[in-house]
Amino acid sequence: MITIALSGFGKMNKEVFSAAMLDTGFRIASILEPHGNKVEGVNVFDEPESAFASADIVVDFSTKNAAPANAIAAANLGKNIIIGTTGIAPEDITRIREAIAKNKTSGVISANFSIGVNIFIEAAKFLADRLSAYDMEMLDIHHRLKIDSPSGTVLRTLQALNKSDIAYGRKGIGERKKEVGVHSLRVGDVIGDHALIFGGNAERIELWHKATSRRCFAQGALLSAKWIHGKKDGILHDFKDVLNS
């Protein structure tokens, strides 16, 4: 059985909690919750050393400011970690990698733990390679409370497509440049929709992924936890490493 400490207890880790409770291969050992909210049947701590002590793996869905320190604390305690928090600065990810390498632990980081989204990105690469003459626009639709824009999934998709000429939103009058337009919408309670639209003369191809429940992200995080359990290779892996194994 794999014991897990949850770092943060917002919407995503509550979903991880629920999914883990239904899987006999997991036990939730503790929760790091700085606000001290009580959770029935689970020890809740407000600092990482106590929260992570009895866990095999830490699952972090917290905030971009809290996640780096929590991940480094986990590595220093010899714990493997799953990081699903988005918006973490590149220099902080470097610090996390260094801590994991130094302590010979392991980790998996992803802006999106949905298996479907990762297939979406692979499909996007396939289409982009064959439709280079087409216009390309991307939609990023999430709930009103999401604080980062564009989403981590958008950034990861653009990186996979090797696109650097990006227009975030469109305004004014002028000829369309050869660039990718990215449009972020924050409305209602949308969990997460992404679309990549290719437009050519007399036709259009639209590639969509729509998350209908956060359970898809939780399942990917727990799949990663099973994959990384017992690994001590000093590497911060990507979710695609899990899917390709």
Backbone as CSV, one residue per row, in Angstrom:
resi,resn,N_x,N_y,N_z,CA_x,CA_y,CA_z,C_x,C_y,C_z
1,MET,0.837,-1.201,0.000,0.000,0.000,0.000,0.871,1.250,0.000
2,ILE,0.485,2.227,-0.772,1.226,3.478,-0.879,0.579,4.519,0.026
3,THR,1.373,5.094,0.910,0.848,6.145,1.784,1.148,7.506,1.174
4,ILE,0.152,8.368,1.207,0.232,9.671,0.543,-0.009,10.797,1.535
5,ALA,0.789,11.854,1.390,0.513,13.119,2.076,0.047,14.109,1.021
6,LEU,-1.042,14.781,1.301,-1.565,15.785,0.382,-1.032,17.158,0.774
7,SER,-0.406,17.828,-0.164,0.102,19.181,0.057,-0.894,20.160,-0.544
8,GLY,-1.675,20.799,0.335,-2.796,21.623,-0.096,-4.063,20.797,-0.075
9,PHE,-5.189,21.463,0.182,-6.459,20.731,0.222,-7.560,21.559,-0.414
10,GLY,-7.254,22.022,-1.632,-8.257,22.722,-2.426,-9.045,21.737,-3.270
11,LYS,-9.642,22.237,-4.335,-10.512,21.404,-5.170,-9.803,20.164,-5.702
12,MET,-8.564,20.322,-6.164,-7.890,19.198,-6.795,-7.488,18.128,-5.787
13,ASN,-6.884,18.507,-4.681,-6.473,17.475,-3.730,-7.663,16.863,-3.006
14,LYS,-8.777,17.569,-2.933,-9.993,16.930,-2.424,-10.432,15.826,-3.375
15,GLU,-10.248,16.051,-4.667,-10.577,15.018,-5.654,-9.602,13.851,-5.557
16,VAL,-8.314,14.157,-5.351,-7.318,13.099,-5.150,-7.662,12.293,-3.906
17,PHE,-8.051,12.987,-2.848,-8.453,12.336,-1.595,-9.587,11.343,-1.858
18,SER,-10.611,11.790,-2.555,-11.776,10.944,-2.824,-11.404,9.738,-3.685
19,ALA,-10.580,9.972,-4.707,-10.171,8.880,-5.591,-9.302,7.866,-4.855
20,ALA,-8.403,8.356,-3.999,-7.526,7.456,-3.245,-8.308,6.615,-2.245
21,MET,-9.362,7.196,-1.679,-10.175,6.462,-0.714,-10.900,5.285,-1.371
22,LEU,-11.083,5.336,-2.680,-11.763,4.261,-3.406,-10.790,3.217,-3.948
23,ASP,-9.495,3.451,-3.760,-8.461,2.561,-4.288,-7.734,1.905,-3.119
24,THR,-7.831,0.596,-3.012,-7.221,-0.111,-1.879,-5.696,-0.069,-1.913
25,GLY,-5.132,0.435,-3.010,-3.683,0.534,-3.096,-3.113,1.782,-2.451
26,PHE,-3.999,2.656,-1.939,-3.547,3.914,-1.347,-4.122,4.118,0.051
27,ARG,-3.359,4.866,0.837,-3.858,5.364,2.124,-3.411,6.808,2.280
28,ILE,-4.329,7.691,2.622,-3.979,9.088,2.882,-3.447,9.186,4.305
29,ALA,-2.163,9.501,4.424,-1.520,9.542,5.734,-1.748,10.864,6.441
30,SER,-1.719,11.957,5.677,-1.799,13.276,6.308,-2.052,14.334,5.247
31,ILE,-2.347,15.537,5.731,-2.616,16.670,4.849,-1.859,17.888,5.359
32,LEU,-1.181,18.576,4.446,-0.575,19.871,4.762,-1.584,20.942,4.394
33,GLU,-2.112,21.593,5.399,-3.151,22.605,5.194,-2.845,23.782,6.113
34,PRO,-2.251,24.852,5.563,-1.814,25.969,6.412,-2.928,26.640,7.192
35,HIS,-4.167,26.503,6.733,-5.280,27.126,7.440,-5.805,26.258,8.577
36,GLY,-5.281,25.032,8.687,-5.628,24.180,9.812,-7.024,23.601,9.783
37,ASN,-7.655,23.546,8.610,-8.993,22.958,8.526,-8.938,21.470,8.842
38,LYS,-9.881,20.994,9.623,-9.893,19.595,10.040,-10.528,18.720,8.965
39,VAL,-9.981,17.516,8.816,-10.524,16.516,7.904,-10.705,15.237,8.708
40,GLU,-11.897,14.723,8.730,-12.210,13.570,9.565,-11.351,12.359,9.195
41,GLY,-10.711,11.793,10.212,-9.942,10.571,10.033,-8.540,10.753,9.501
42,VAL,-8.105,11.996,9.289,-6.772,12.252,8.735,-6.089,13.338,9.553
43,ASN,-4.811,13.146,9.828,-4.048,14.161,10.545,-3.756,15.342,9.624
44,VAL,-4.016,16.537,10.123,-3.781,17.757,9.353,-2.704,18.575,10.054
45,PHE,-1.701,19.017,9.299,-0.589,19.789,9.846,-0.444,21.094,9.072
46,ASP,0.206,22.062,9.711,0.401,23.352,9.047,1.846,23.588,8.625
47,GLU,2.699,22.564,8.757,4.067,22.678,8.255,4.494,21.333,7.655
48,PRO,5.340,21.380,6.615,5.606,20.185,5.808,6.342,19.061,6.519
49,GLU,7.257,19.378,7.410,8.047,18.325,8.039,7.164,17.307,8.754
50,SER,6.177,17.794,9.501,5.260,16.885,10.196,4.284,16.232,9.227
51,ALA,3.814,17.010,8.254,2.808,16.499,7.320,3.355,15.376,6.444
52,PHE,4.631,15.465,6.069,5.190,14.514,5.114,5.892,13.328,5.769
53,ALA,6.103,13.379,7.081,6.967,12.415,7.763,6.560,10.961,7.543
54,SER,5.272,10.664,7.584,4.817,9.268,7.531,4.374,8.826,6.139
55,ALA,4.624,9.640,5.128,4.153,9.335,3.770,5.262,8.754,2.900
56,ASP,4.852,7.958,1.919,5.784,7.507,0.889,5.919,8.569,-0.199
57,ILE,4.793,9.183,-0.537,4.733,10.122,-1.656,3.901,11.337,-1.267
58,VAL,4.349,12.508,-1.688,3.611,13.754,-1.487,2.936,14.129,-2.805
59,VAL,1.660,14.489,-2.732,0.933,14.970,-3.909,0.615,16.444,-3.690
60,ASP,1.217,17.302,-4.500,1.081,18.749,-4.311,0.159,19.371,-5.357
61,PHE,-0.972,19.833,-4.897,-1.836,20.747,-5.644,-2.095,21.907,-4.694
62,SER,-1.162,22.846,-4.649,-1.274,23.956,-3.691,-1.317,25.275,-4.449
63,THR,-0.319,26.103,-4.284,-0.222,27.367,-5.015,1.191,27.511,-5.566
64,LYS,1.335,28.366,-6.567,2.652,28.535,-7.189,3.682,29.076,-6.205
65,ASN,3.224,29.777,-5.165,4.152,30.313,-4.172,4.526,29.275,-3.124
66,ALA,3.583,28.404,-2.771,3.831,27.409,-1.724,4.497,26.153,-2.258
67,ALA,4.197,25.779,-3.488,4.648,24.493,-4.027,6.168,24.308,-4.020
68,PRO,6.980,25.303,-4.422,8.427,25.077,-4.439,8.998,24.710,-3.073
69,ALA,8.621,25.450,-2.046,9.129,25.154,-0.702,8.650,23.792,-0.223
70,ASN,7.399,23.457,-0.530,6.866,22.160,-0.120,7.582,21.020,-0.837
71,ALA,7.848,21.197,-2.127,8.534,20.159,-2.899,9.967,19.965,-2.418
72,ILE,10.642,21.061,-2.129,12.021,20.979,-1.630,12.043,20.326,-0.254
73,ALA,11.066,20.663,0.595,10.968,20.027,1.914,10.757,18.528,1.768
74,ALA,9.906,18.131,0.828,9.665,16.700,0.593,10.955,16.000,0.174
75,ALA,11.698,16.614,-0.747,12.960,16.017,-1.199,13.954,15.895,-0.055
76,ASN,14.041,16.923,0.770,14.958,16.899,1.909,14.595,15.819,2.918
77,LEU,13.315,15.440,2.944,12.851,14.369,3.833,12.926,13.001,3.160
78,GLY,13.417,12.969,1.933,13.548,11.706,1.220,12.265,11.197,0.604
79,LYS,11.303,12.097,0.392,9.995,11.700,-0.135,9.883,12.005,-1.628
80,ASN,9.304,11.091,-2.366,8.972,11.360,-3.766,7.751,12.275,-3.834
81,ILE,7.610,12.982,-4.956,6.539,13.981,-5.018,5.888,14.026,-6.400
82,ILE,4.586,14.246,-6.390,3.802,14.511,-7.591,3.386,15.976,-7.527
83,ILE,3.699,16.759,-8.559,3.399,18.189,-8.550,2.428,18.513,-9.678
84,GLY,1.231,18.937,-9.302,0.233,19.347,-10.279,-0.084,20.824,-10.213
85,THR,0.574,21.531,-9.302,0.377,22.975,-9.178,0.887,23.674,-10.436
86,THR,0.119,24.612,-10.958,0.519,25.329,-12.171,1.025,26.729,-11.833
87,GLY,1.713,27.338,-12.785,2.193,28.704,-12.619,3.499,28.826,-11.867
88,ILE,4.165,27.702,-11.563,5.439,27.757,-10.845,6.504,28.369,-11.756
89,ALA,7.268,29.311,-11.225,8.291,30.002,-12.014,9.386,29.026,-12.452
90,PRO,9.945,29.219,-13.657,11.002,28.320,-14.150,12.174,28.186,-13.184
91,GLU,12.557,29.294,-12.547,13.684,29.215,-11.618,13.343,28.370,-10.390
92,ASP,12.069,28.366,-10.001,11.657,27.529,-8.874,11.629,26.056,-9.270
93,ILE,11.229,25.768,-10.499,11.273,24.385,-10.974,12.717,23.892,-11.002
94,THR,13.644,24.763,-11.383,15.066,24.405,-11.355,15.505,24.066,-9.941
95,ARG,15.069,24.851,-8.965,15.413,24.584,-7.562,14.848,23.238,-7.111
96,ILE,13.643,22.926,-7.544,13.031,21.637,-7.195,13.836,20.496,-7.809
97,ARG,14.206,20.640,-9.081,15.016,19.607,-9.747,16.325,19.374,-8.996
98,GLU,16.956,20.460,-8.586,18.235,20.356,-7.884,18.070,19.639,-6.547
99,ALA,16.980,19.932,-5.829,16.735,19.281,-4.538,16.475,17.790,-4.721
100,ILE,15.717,17.434,-5.751,15.436,16.021,-6.028,16.720,15.287,-6.411
101,ALA,17.548,15.916,-7.240,18.813,15.297,-7.642,19.747,15.122,-6.445
102,LYS,19.826,16.146,-5.617,20.712,16.109,-4.453,20.315,15.016,-3.477
103,ASN,19.016,14.839,-3.269,18.526,13.882,-2.270,18.212,12.507,-2.852
104,LYS,18.442,12.343,-4.162,18.190,11.061,-4.828,16.761,10.575,-4.595
105,THR,15.815,11.502,-4.690,14.406,11.129,-4.661,13.904,11.164,-6.105
106,SER,12.597,11.159,-6.292,12.029,11.232,-7.638,10.759,12.062,-7.612
107,GLY,10.373,12.569,-8.765,9.148,13.357,-8.842,8.534,13.283,-10.223
108,VAL,7.271,13.663,-10.296,6.570,13.828,-11.569,5.874,15.177,-11.519
109,ILE,6.076,15.991,-12.540,5.428,17.298,-12.599,4.656,17.411,-13.909
110,SER,3.475,17.987,-13.832,2.688,18.203,-15.043,1.697,19.327,-14.806
111,ALA,1.476,20.112,-15.855,0.437,21.142,-15.791,-0.943,20.523,-15.912
112,ASN,-0.984,19.265,-16.365,-2.279,18.608,-16.549,-2.081,17.098,-16.502
113,PHE,-2.681,16.453,-15.501,-2.532,15.014,-15.320,-3.626,14.212,-16.017
114,SER,-4.384,14.848,-16.875,-5.384,14.122,-17.651,-4.709,13.323,-18.761
115,ILE,-5.042,12.045,-18.850,-4.516,11.229,-19.942,-4.989,11.799,-21.277
116,GLY,-6.255,12.232,-21.320,-6.818,12.778,-22.547,-6.106,14.015,-23.033
117,VAL,-5.715,14.902,-22.120,-5.002,16.119,-22.516,-3.654,15.780,-23.129
118,ASN,-2.995,14.778,-22.588,-1.700,14.395,-23.143,-1.847,13.798,-24.539
119,ILE,-2.944,13.093,-24.790,-3.241,12.623,-26.144,-3.583,13.819,-27.043
120,PHE,-4.291,14.805,-26.485,-4.614,16.047,-27.197,-3.334,16.717,-27.701
121,ILE,-2.320,16.784,-26.856,-1.066,17.432,-27.240,-0.364,16.642,-28.346
122,GLU,-0.387,15.316,-28.237,0.219,14.492,-29.291,-0.526,14.678,-30.612
123,ALA,-1.861,14.744,-30.539,-2.658,14.968,-31.748,-2.387,16.353,-32.328
124,ALA,-2.191,17.342,-31.441,-1.880,18.702,-31.891,-0.566,18.731,-32.669
125,LYS,0.424,17.994,-32.183,1.708,17.919,-32.887,1.542,17.286,-34.269
126,PHE,0.748,16.228,-34.332,0.491,15.548,-35.609,-0.134,16.511,-36.614
127,LEU,-1.156,17.259,-36.164,-1.850,18.190,-37.055,-0.963,19.370,-37.447
128,ALA,-0.251,19.926,-36.469,0.583,21.098,-36.741,1.674,20.786,-37.761
129,ASP,2.217,19.578,-37.704,3.261,19.186,-38.658,2.728,19.136,-40.087
130,ARG,1.442,18.852,-40.223,0.854,18.659,-41.545,0.056,19.866,-42.040
131,LEU,-0.197,20.808,-41.142,-1.023,21.968,-41.497,-0.271,23.267,-41.245
132,SER,1.003,23.283,-41.560,1.837,24.446,-41.247,1.387,25.705,-41.984
133,ALA,0.678,25.551,-43.099,0.213,26.716,-43.859,-1.099,27.276,-43.320
134,TYR,-1.729,26.572,-42.394,-3.016,27.005,-41.859,-2.823,27.998,-40.711
135,ASP,-3.819,28.870,-40.528,-3.830,29.727,-39.344,-4.107,28.851,-38.121
136,MET,-3.543,29.262,-36.981,-3.722,28.482,-35.763,-4.134,29.397,-34.605
137,GLU,-5.209,29.035,-33.931,-5.674,29.763,-32.752,-5.975,28.748,-31.653
138,MET,-5.831,29.181,-30.401,-6.060,28.273,-29.278,-6.994,28.907,-28.264
139,LEU,-7.936,28.119,-27.773,-8.872,28.553,-26.738,-8.548,27.860,-25.428
140,ASP,-8.648,28.615,-24.353,-8.362,28.137,-22.992,-9.522,28.612,-22.120
141,ILE,-10.406,27.695,-21.757,-11.626,28.066,-21.027,-11.630,27.386,-19.665
142,HIS,-11.703,28.195,-18.613,-11.730,27.664,-17.248,-12.715,28.457,-16.390
143,HIS,-12.893,27.966,-15.177,-13.794,28.604,-14.214,-13.274,29.974,-13.796
144,ARG,-14.161,30.759,-13.253,-13.850,32.158,-12.934,-12.785,32.309,-11.842
145,LEU,-12.541,31.261,-11.055,-11.608,31.369,-9.936,-10.174,30.987,-10.308
146,LYS,-9.953,30.508,-11.512,-8.587,30.138,-11.911,-7.742,31.398,-12.014
147,ILE,-6.599,31.395,-11.320,-5.843,32.638,-11.178,-4.755,32.815,-12.235
148,ASP,-4.334,31.730,-12.913,-3.283,31.895,-13.921,-3.871,31.848,-15.325
149,SER,-3.295,32.663,-16.189,-3.751,32.744,-17.574,-2.561,33.131,-18.453
150,PRO,-2.303,32.442,-19.558,-3.026,31.254,-20.011,-2.752,30.054,-19.118
151,SER,-3.468,28.991,-19.345,-3.317,27.801,-18.513,-1.976,27.122,-18.774
152,GLY,-1.562,26.319,-17.804,-0.337,25.546,-17.981,-0.422,24.596,-19.158
153,THR,-1.623,24.110,-19.442,-1.813,23.210,-20.584,-1.551,23.931,-21.902
154,VAL,-1.988,25.189,-22.003,-1.703,25.987,-23.202,-0.195,26.141,-23.381
155,LEU,0.490,26.513,-22.319,1.932,26.732,-22.406,2.659,25.450,-22.794
156,ARG,2.217,24.342,-22.222,2.845,23.066,-22.554,2.581,22.683,-24.007
157,THR,1.370,22.949,-24.490,1.041,22.642,-25.882,1.891,23.475,-26.834
158,LEU,2.010,24.769,-26.554,2.817,25.650,-27.405,4.278,25.222,-27.405
159,GLN,4.763,24.791,-26.247,6.145,24.305,-26.161,6.320,23.044,-27.009
160,ALA,5.340,22.143,-26.928,5.406,20.904,-27.713,5.377,21.188,-29.209
161,LEU,4.659,22.254,-29.595,4.567,22.633,-31.007,5.726,23.521,-31.449
162,ASN,6.591,23.870,-30.488,7.741,24.736,-30.760,7.303,26.081,-31.329
163,LYS,6.257,26.640,-30.708,5.727,27.931,-31.141,6.146,29.023,-30.155
164,SER,6.741,30.082,-30.689,7.170,31.195,-29.838,6.527,32.522,-30.230
165,ASP,5.995,32.605,-31.444,5.304,33.830,-31.874,3.840,33.714,-31.476
166,ILE,3.519,34.312,-30.326,2.191,34.144,-29.734,1.523,35.503,-29.580
167,ALA,0.239,35.562,-29.896,-0.572,36.753,-29.629,-1.597,36.371,-28.566
168,TYR,-1.446,36.950,-27.381,-2.375,36.657,-26.290,-3.552,37.619,-26.381
169,GLY,-4.629,37.139,-26.999,-5.778,37.996,-27.259,-5.520,38.835,-28.506
170,ARG,-6.581,39.409,-29.043,-6.429,40.237,-30.236,-7.189,41.546,-30.035
171,LYS,-6.548,42.637,-30.489,-7.149,43.958,-30.323,-6.611,44.877,-31.411
172,GLY,-7.453,45.769,-31.902,-6.997,46.759,-32.869,-7.219,46.331,-34.304
173,ILE,-6.602,47.071,-35.212,-6.776,46.863,-36.649,-5.411,46.578,-37.268
174,GLY,-5.353,45.557,-38.076,-4.093,45.240,-38.731,-4.125,43.859,-39.346
175,GLU,-3.221,43.625,-40.265,-3.144,42.333,-40.938,-2.704,41.254,-39.958
176,ARG,-3.300,40.078,-40.093,-2.940,38.977,-39.212,-1.517,38.517,-39.515
177,LYS,-0.700,38.446,-38.472,0.661,37.963,-38.624,0.680,36.438,-38.555
178,LYS,1.810,35.860,-38.909,1.981,34.409,-38.822,2.324,34.074,-37.379
179,GLU,1.302,33.939,-36.578,1.470,33.707,-35.151,0.313,32.855,-34.654
180,VAL,0.437,32.363,-33.443,-0.638,31.597,-32.816,-1.403,32.526,-31.885
181,GLY,-2.694,32.640,-32.094,-3.525,33.434,-31.200,-4.013,32.583,-30.040
182,VAL,-3.860,33.096,-28.825,-4.301,32.384,-27.621,-5.339,33.232,-26.913
183,HIS,-6.471,32.640,-26.623,-7.587,33.368,-26.028,-8.052,32.645,-24.764
184,SER,-7.937,33.324,-23.631,-8.305,32.739,-22.344,-9.642,33.287,-21.873
185,LEU,-10.549,32.383,-21.549,-11.857,32.747,-21.001,-11.951,32.195,-19.588
186,ARG,-12.457,33.007,-18.671,-12.647,32.580,-17.285,-14.106,32.827,-16.933
187,VAL,-14.903,31.771,-17.015,-16.353,31.929,-16.867,-16.952,30.786,-16.052
188,GLY,-17.879,31.126,-15.178,-18.673,30.128,-14.477,-17.848,29.081,-13.765
189,ASP,-18.270,27.820,-13.920,-17.615,26.727,-13.210,-16.970,25.722,-14.164
190,VAL,-16.539,26.203,-15.329,-15.914,25.317,-16.319,-14.648,24.696,-15.727
191,ILE,-14.560,23.385,-15.738,-13.411,22.696,-15.152,-12.168,22.895,-16.005
192,GLY,-12.311,22.754,-17.300,-11.166,22.966,-18.181,-11.433,22.491,-19.591
193,ASP,-11.563,23.423,-20.529,-11.732,23.108,-21.944,-10.580,23.735,-22.721
194,HIS,-10.038,22.981,-23.666,-8.986,23.507,-24.539,-9.311,23.149,-25.980
195,ALA,-9.060,24.085,-26.875,-9.285,23.839,-28.299,-8.130,24.399,-29.106
196,LEU,-7.742,23.665,-30.123,-6.757,24.130,-31.091,-7.457,24.145,-32.445
197,ILE,-7.494,25.321,-33.061,-8.257,25.503,-34.298,-7.300,25.820,-35.442
198,PHE,-7.365,25.013,-36.494,-6.573,25.227,-37.699,-7.511,25.705,-38.802
199,GLY,-7.208,26.858,-39.378,-8.060,27.407,-40.424,-7.333,27.548,-41.742
200,GLY,-7.897,26.946,-42.780,-7.356,27.080,-44.126,-8.417,27.631,-45.056
201,ASN,-8.134,27.677,-46.318,-9.111,28.146,-47.297,-10.227,27.118,-47.451
202,ALA,-11.446,27.532,-47.136,-12.655,26.717,-47.329,-12.787,25.563,-46.359
203,GLU,-11.957,25.512,-45.320,-12.121,24.448,-44.330,-11.474,24.828,-43.001
204,ARG,-11.903,24.122,-41.967,-11.395,24.384,-40.615,-11.369,23.054,-39.856
205,ILE,-10.311,22.838,-39.098,-10.204,21.653,-38.247,-10.121,22.125,-36.804
206,GLU,-10.962,21.558,-35.942,-10.971,21.912,-34.526,-10.663,20.672,-33.688
207,LEU,-9.681,20.801,-32.828,-9.309,19.731,-31.902,-9.667,20.184,-30.492
208,TRP,-10.514,19.415,-29.802,-11.001,19.809,-28.478,-10.663,18.763,-27.423
209,HIS,-10.441,19.244,-26.209,-10.479,18.388,-25.024,-11.310,19.105,-23.974
210,LYS,-12.278,18.391,-23.401,-13.129,18.963,-22.365,-13.103,18.059,-21.138
211,ALA,-12.704,18.629,-20.020,-12.725,17.886,-18.757,-14.103,18.053,-18.124
212,THR,-14.806,16.953,-17.937,-16.149,17.011,-17.353,-16.132,16.771,-15.850
213,SER,-14.983,16.352,-15.328,-14.824,16.149,-13.890,-13.345,16.251,-13.554
214,ARG,-13.029,16.750,-12.367,-11.637,16.803,-11.930,-11.083,15.414,-11.649
215,ARG,-11.944,14.416,-11.643,-11.489,13.055,-11.382,-10.438,12.610,-12.407
216,CYS,-10.522,13.121,-13.645,-9.533,12.718,-14.657,-8.126,13.158,-14.253
217,PHE,-8.002,14.319,-13.613,-6.695,14.791,-13.154,-6.223,13.979,-11.952
218,ALA,-7.150,13.667,-11.048,-6.812,12.880,-9.859,-6.328,11.490,-10.252
219,GLN,-6.996,10.885,-11.219,-6.600,9.549,-11.665,-5.198,9.557,-12.255
220,GLY,-4.867,10.609,-12.997,-3.522,10.721,-13.553,-2.473,10.914,-12.478
221,ALA,-2.805,11.695,-11.450,-1.869,11.911,-10.343,-1.614,10.608,-9.592
222,LEU,-2.667,9.827,-9.363,-2.502,8.556,-8.653,-1.784,7.524,-9.521
223,LEU,-2.022,7.549,-10.826,-1.261,6.687,-11.735,0.225,7.014,-11.643
224,SER,0.544,8.303,-11.563,1.936,8.739,-11.428,2.522,8.294,-10.096
225,ALA,1.703,8.341,-9.043,2.171,7.904,-7.727,2.538,6.421,-7.748
226,LYS,1.725,5.610,-8.415,2.037,4.180,-8.527,3.324,3.976,-9.326
227,TRP,3.488,4.761,-10.383,4.657,4.613,-11.251,5.939,5.003,-10.536
228,ILE,5.864,6.041,-9.715,7.076,6.574,-9.099,7.384,5.939,-7.745
229,HIS,6.453,5.147,-7.229,6.653,4.535,-5.912,7.911,3.660,-5.923
230,GLY,8.823,3.949,-5.019,10.057,3.179,-4.914,11.192,3.674,-5.786
231,LYS,10.924,4.584,-6.726,11.994,5.131,-7.569,12.843,6.103,-6.754
232,LYS,14.130,6.037,-6.964,15.054,6.973,-6.323,16.138,7.328,-7.334
233,ASP,15.706,7.915,-8.449,16.644,8.170,-9.542,17.118,9.614,-9.629
234,GLY,16.645,10.467,-8.713,17.090,11.855,-8.710,16.557,12.690,-9.852
235,ILE,15.438,12.265,-10.449,14.900,12.942,-11.636,13.489,13.452,-11.374
236,LEU,13.214,14.666,-11.844,11.852,15.193,-11.875,11.294,14.887,-13.259
237,HIS,10.423,13.897,-13.338,9.904,13.412,-14.606,8.709,14.236,-15.075
238,ASP,8.374,14.063,-16.351,7.148,14.602,-16.918,6.104,13.490,-16.949
239,PHE,4.828,13.870,-16.952,3.747,12.883,-16.975,3.825,11.986,-18.214
240,LYS,4.366,12.511,-19.300,4.477,11.685,-20.510,5.417,10.507,-20.283
241,ASP,6.369,10.633,-19.347,7.232,9.502,-19.006,6.413,8.374,-18.390
242,VAL,5.423,8.759,-17.588,4.528,7.772,-16.981,3.714,7.078,-18.069
243,LEU,3.149,7.861,-18.965,2.280,7.311,-20.002,3.047,6.466,-21.015
244,ASN,4.316,6.779,-21.223,5.105,6.056,-22.221,5.812,4.834,-21.660
245,SER,5.688,4.614,-20.359,6.416,3.497,-19.740,5.685,2.178,-19.923
